[in-house]
Amino acid sequence: MKAIQRFYLVFAAALSALWWLADSSWVGSGNYFAWRSAFTNLTGELGIAVMSVAMVLAVRPRRAEPGLGGLDKMYRLHKWLGITGLVLAIVHWALAKSPRYLIDLGWVTRPVRPPRAPESNPVFQFFREQRHLAETIGEYAFYAVVVLLALALIKRFPYKAFFRTHRWIAVVYLALVLHSVLLMPFGWWSGALGPLMTLLMAAGSVAAVVSLRRRVGIDRQVQAEVDAVEFHEAAQVLQVDLRLQGPWAGHQAGQFAFVGFDPAEGPHPYTIASAWQGDGRLRFVIKALGDHTRALQRSLKVGTRCTVEGPYGRFVFDGAARRQIWVAGGIGITPFLARMAACASATGTDAPAVDLFWSVRSLEDTVRARVQASAERARVRLHLIVDDGAGRLDADRITAAVPDWQGADVWFCGPAGFGRALRRAFGRLGLGSGRFHQELFQMR
């Protein structure tokens, strides 16, 4: 989390500082219109900048994963930037519209504008002539982006509908780029801010075209077909084995992939539940949490074709500590299943000692036996909490079971609220934030 927080704050601060250097004439002025002009430019600049970065992140650039902590963190940053862009767009629109209402209320006086001097630069003269068009484009694009971003943030809005509508943000973004280029203050182009904004908008525009052409992650996609399906009624979990039909570079235990079973629904992210053995097989364990995942139980058959894109993620158990504590909540056991399979097949003994805590509401005997056998083969100490009425799993219970927990890294996968509570509790006990690893498995 710290990587994306740091990027967000530094990015916003740097752009604000460059804006200050480019336009500080309003400082000390008591003129409302000078302030309005400056902050309209600031909100417009920041708005299109954060939308540009959000657009780039939407196409899942693999080179950004190491620096930002994995695709799950990148999508969290994408969400923050989207919300920031929405707020800035609303403020920008309000500033643009404010003179009309303030003048009608008598709070400000309409300024007398002197005639504009002729523009010697033919490009800037062309931009000036398109000002009305740019303002019209920007206004309608603003209304569209408010609606589309609001739908993206409403969790009750069906995923299939979200998948279909969210890509139209790319069209709206391109309209806002045109609006920004035509209305950007001419003086910015000769300073540091102009080239930076050009670079951001160019990168965002390329990403928007990639999205509109449906080429996101195309170089990491492979066709596959369902090899086996097993449904566990008690836990409402579907185990799906896939046989890949093309080359797969392999994955590390703990990574995830986007699997598209239905082109109309779009791909969904699932953690890979198997270690890579080089045999072209992947296993996914899917919890029935929504309409789509519930329907998979009925629709998936041996031979069903699908696409797999990945692998993604940095939840790969690469800490330097000689002890690790794994905590799984419900279906959060999935990455630990893959890691145990990898540990069982690894040679050598230079591996950290591991305690796995798995809190689950109900568990079939066959699943219990499989997980226990996997833990034994991987030399993992398993602590199974099956709704036993002895109190919920928390940091106190974990530290009591692992006396030397102070020297451990904690790896958590499960419900977000459970993870936040554990992170805070371990922080109070003195565990550094860099030693608590949690995947932010919310791509929307």
C-alpha positions, 0 to 999 in steps of 0.5 A: 500500500505504501508504494501506491500512497507514495506515488499518489501523493508525490504525483499530485504534489509535483503537478501542483508545484509545476502549476504554481511555477507556471501560474502564480499571478493570482497570488495576493490578488483580491479579484475573484476572476483571477482566482477562478481562472487559476484554479480552473486551470489547476483542476483541469490540469490535475483532472486530465493528469490523474485520468491519464495515469488511470487510463494507462493503469487500466491496460495492465502495464506489466512493467509497473507491477514491481514498483507499485506492488502488483496489479491489485495495488495498481487497480487500487491506485486506478480507483483512487485516481478515478475518484480524484478525477471525478471530484476534480471534474466536478470542481472544474465544472463548478468553477467554470459555471460560477460567474453566471450565478455569482453575477446574477446574485450580485456577489461579483461584477462582470469584468470588462475584458480588453480586446485580445491582442492578435496571436502571432503563432498560427497554432495558438491562433487556431486553438483560440478559434476553437475555444467554443468547440472545446468548451462544448466538448468538455461540458458534455464529456463531463456529464458522461464521465460523471455518469460512467464513474458513478456506475463504476463505483456503485457495487450493486451495478452488475459486473456484466453491465459495468464491463460493457459501459466502463470501456466507454470512459476511453472515448470520453477521455479522448474527448477530454484530451482534446478539450484540454489541449485546446484550452491549456494556457499558451504559456504552459507549452514553453515551460516544464508543465506543457511537455509533461502534460503532453507526455501524460495525455499521449500515454493515456490516449494510446492506452485508450485506443488499446482499450477500445480495440480490446487489446488489453493484455493480449500478449499475455492471453492463452486459450484453454479448456476445462479439464475437470470440474468439482463442486463443493456444496457445503462451502459453495466453492467450484474447483476448475482445472484448465488445460492450456492450449498455448504457451504459458511462461509459468507463474509463482504461487500466489499470483492470479490470472484473468479468466474469461468463461463468457465473452459477454461477461468479461474476464474475472480475476481468480487466484491460481490454486496450483503450483506451476509444474510445466504440464500446461495445467492450472487450477482455480478455486472459485467461490460463488459470490455473485450471479456469474460465479453461481452460474458457473456451477451450471454452465461449466463442463469438461471441454468448455473453452475459455481464455486465461490472461496473466500471471499477475500479482506480487503476493509471492511469499518472497520475504526474507524472514525465517518464519512466515505466518499465513492467515486465510479467511474462507476462499483466501486459502487459494494462494496458500494451496498453490504455495504448499504445492510448490513447497512440497515439490521443492528440493532443499531445506532452505525454506522458512518455518510456516504456520498456516491459520485457516478460518472457515465457516464450514468444511467438508471432510474431503477438503479438510483431508486434502488441505491437511495432507498438503500442509504435511507434504509442505512441512507447514503447521496447520491451524484450522478454525472451523466456526468452533465457537471458541472466538474469532481468529485474531492477532492475539490468538495467532501470537499465542500459537506462534511464540516467536512471531516477532521474527515472522512475516505475515501473509494474509488473504481473505475478507478485506475487513478481516485483513484491516483488523489484523494489520492494525492489531499486528501494528499495535503489537510492533510488527512493521507495516512492511512485514504484513502482506495483503493482496487487495483483491478488489478489481473494481 
